[in-house]
């Protein structure tokens, strides 16, 4: 038998002895789990090493590698499950820190188990032909993409029933209340904290006893655990600048963008079986059970298709998320109302109703796949943008399969050269204008993780179309006239078309009209002059936020429902330009759109 096979046998026997020693000092439950599951898979792996290969010279190297890789994977999965189980809870040996490091180790071992297999199948066991070598390289190559879950991400079961989710929100409300009482006592009896940076932000710990660091951590932990609509709201907050969210709170909220909790595979597999059937693995040469991204609605795995060998990204929706959107938002709004965090005059009910409808649309992956196709066709041949291929035959309402791409999210692009940051910003503004005024459809979620930049091919990948929607020609005809009036510094034009579009009723006070016009003109400044606009030094957001209290006090009607998602995307684009400290010309972008626009009436 091969020396390398003997090496692997020795490794397997050594692991066996180590695990036996560990479980002996643990509870009876851990010993039972070991004997029932781990030992069985280990023996199966050892049997493959000792006998299967010596009896299978007729099989191809690829088949031999697949068998041994599966055995190794099964053993590693069961061992990791043992370490994570309640049987080891309270252990002096297996502390939470060691648990974390073992999780990282097993994730690496799991992903590279095929290398253990390929190590043993050398020429002294089976004869590798040139064709076999090519198959092996194709089957077991390491993914080139660098995207991975943040170290803050934790594995946790998604609370899929309304009762489970209500309990989490109830615990959050209780925790926020206790935290607020503690903060009241601290401010009354303890030394004052320095809050120089906090006082300039609308949402800061200095403005509310509910917005302490401890309470925000409670909110973020709960959002990352329940996921769904609540986490989506947290992601919207996470991209705001210091004029809305204080630097301290910004840092805490960063976690919600890329570090949501991810499902254990036992829960993930139930979704896979429900959507694709029990033999779902037959579709793939390889399926990575560990997600490389976890978001508000679902988490993403990578796999290699069996028929074509193409590498794909598989977005799997969290169970129960779609059914709980309405109750989640209602629960969250109850907490916000009790905490007195929502200002009067915000017309929150109107915004919440729109949000519920849009999130329900976002949970329909068939709908999202269709927008993938439409935007792919619209942007085909574009100098800056690429839309990944979508696999309609594999996509279901709860699973979306697309081409896997490589790159880095926009918030990781802050250290790129100025030229590349300007390239990203200018093209994102161009995309926003084209989406609304040329395509009449827009992907409205500005979360920076939805956009990847690839430095090698200088392309921007658009990755998420769940929040896409269309706009009527009637709405766009009026909206473009408001933007044109703002670019021309035409106050009367802004007022006229704002009334026409129902931003204003015509019965507002002069104070309200002036505040509204000022806000629109501030937003139009980038398109007003044919010169470089320095987003790094502008104070657009702060000036808009200074006008918000006036508009909240005097507003007589909620804004048009189309503008909630539209302004979310537009403000996200401006915040991106500011974060990247871009210096770009913008006027020609709008001028080009205006020149080619065809009014419907």
URFENMO-V768738 format. One record per pair of residues at least 4 apart in sequence whose ideal C-beta (glycine too) atoms are under 6 Angstrom apart, sorted by the first residue. I is the first residue (numbers start at 1). J is the second residue. Records with the same first field share a line. If there is no record, write none. Layout:
# URFENMO-V768738
I=J, J
This chain:
# URFENMO-V768738
1=5
2=124, 125
4=119, 120, 122
5=49, 120
8=49, 120
9=49
12=45, 46
16=42
23=30, 31, 34
26=30, 87, 88
27=87
29=87
30=87
32=36
33=37, 82, 87
34=38, 39
35=39
37=78
38=78, 79, 82
41=74, 75, 78
42=75
44=71
45=71, 75
47=51
48=52, 68, 71
51=55
52=56
53=125
59=63, 64
61=121, 126, 128, 132, 136
62=135
64=121
65=69, 117, 118, 121
68=117
69=113, 114, 117
72=113, 116
73=113
76=106, 109, 110
80=106
83=102
88=94
94=98
106=110
107=290
114=140
121=125
123=128
128=132, 133
136=140
137=141
138=309
139=285
144=406
145=406
147=292
148=292
149=153
150=258, 259
152=255, 259
153=259, 262, 294
154=261
155=262, 264
156=225, 261
157=267
158=263, 318
159=164, 165, 168, 226
160=319, 320
162=166, 324, 327
165=226, 324
168=222, 226
169=331
172=222
173=335
175=218
176=210, 215
179=212, 214, 215
180=209, 210
183=209, 212
184=209
185=189
186=190
195=199, 206
197=247
198=204, 205, 206, 246
199=206
201=242, 245, 246
202=244, 545
203=244, 245
204=246
205=211, 212
210=215, 339
216=249, 252
217=252
220=252, 255, 256
223=230, 231, 234, 256
224=260, 261
225=261
226=230
227=231, 260, 296, 318
228=321, 328
229=325, 328, 329, 359
230=328, 332
231=256, 260, 296
232=296
234=256
235=256, 257, 447
237=253
238=253, 256, 257
239=575
240=244, 245
241=541, 575
242=247
243=541, 542, 545
245=249, 250
255=259
257=449
258=449
260=294
262=291, 294, 299
263=267, 268
265=269, 289
268=316
271=316, 319
272=276, 280
273=278
275=396, 398, 399
276=280
281=287
284=303, 304, 306
285=304, 306
286=304
287=303
288=301, 302
291=299, 300, 301
293=300
294=299
297=317, 321
298=315, 316, 317, 318
299=316
300=313, 315
301=314
302=313, 404
303=312, 314
304=311
305=310
311=404
312=401, 404
313=402, 404
314=401
315=400
316=399
317=398
320=324
322=363
324=328
325=359, 360
326=356
329=352, 356
336=341, 342
342=346, 348
343=552
345=552, 553, 555
347=558
348=352
350=558
351=564
354=561, 564
362=466, 467
364=397
365=395, 397, 400
366=397
368=465, 466
369=390, 392, 395
371=465, 468
372=390, 465
375=379, 387
376=387
378=439
379=385, 387
384=427, 460
385=460
386=459, 461
387=462
388=402, 403, 405
389=403
390=402
391=401
394=401
395=400, 401
405=461
407=452, 453, 454, 461
408=412
409=448, 449, 452
410=448, 451, 576
411=448
413=453
416=420, 421
421=580, 582
422=426, 582, 584
424=453
425=577, 580, 582, 584
426=584
428=573
429=573, 589
430=589
432=570, 573
433=437, 589, 593
434=438
435=439, 442
436=442
437=480, 593, 597
440=471
441=470
443=465, 468
444=467, 565, 568, 569
445=450, 467
446=569, 572
450=463, 464
452=461
453=460
454=459
471=475, 476, 562
473=477, 600
475=562
477=599, 600
478=497, 500, 501
481=497
482=497
484=594
485=490, 493, 494
486=494, 520, 521, 524
487=524, 527, 528, 590
491=517
494=498, 517, 520
495=517
498=503, 504
499=504, 506
502=560
503=559
504=508
505=556, 557
508=512, 513, 556
509=554
511=554
512=554
515=547, 550, 551
518=547
519=544, 547
522=540, 543, 544
524=528
526=533, 586
527=586, 587, 590
530=587
532=583, 585
533=586
534=583
535=577, 578, 582
536=581
539=543
547=551
551=555
559=563
562=566
563=567
567=571
577=582
587=591
590=594
